[in-house]
Amino acid sequence: MKTKRLISFGVTDFASVKREASRMDISVSELVRRIVRDWLDKARKSSKAR
């Protein structure tokens, strides 16, 4: 999934998020929501692993 790549590249500037969202043909807020959900899942998994 594309959001994984975004997170691994640490996309923080809004312009590239917007560009990625328009390329994927989804709203920016939806893309941000996916990134955050993905990031939270990762954090939850890594805290369980400890």
HELIX and SHEET records of a PDB file:
HELIX    1   1 LYS A    2  PHE A    9  1                                   8    
HELIX    2   2 PHE A   14  MET A   24  1                                  11    
HELIX    3   3 VAL A   28  ALA A   49  1                                  22    
END                                                                             
